[in-house]
Amino acid sequence: MSRTYGGRRKSRRPKKTGESKTVDEIVRELRKNISPASNYRERSLSIHGLICAKCGREFNNNNRHLLTVHHKDGNHRNNPPDGSNWENLCVYCHEDEHSRELLGDYLSGKEGDGTSP
């Protein structure tokens, strides 16, 4: 199906790139090439289970998207294979965890860059 825009016809089909691949094909290839190390969320969920480490709420496959991975040391690049730097937190507890850090920094007079005013 196509539509007319300013006298030109536009197709809803994905465009081909210079290599004769559609955008969908390129995205599919890129997803295949994602390293297993970058998928720490799935590893954390399998190690620690579908439960929030803070409030204890249990999750299932229907609502597991509400469960996030919190890096205990704050370094998102520190992803040990044993999961020792991760804890699974629901989105509410994860937000609370980071809000407490911001509030603590504000009350202690620290600014976002770690310096005092």
Order of alpha helices (4+ residues) and beta strands (2+ residues): beta-beta-alpha-alpha-beta-beta-alpha
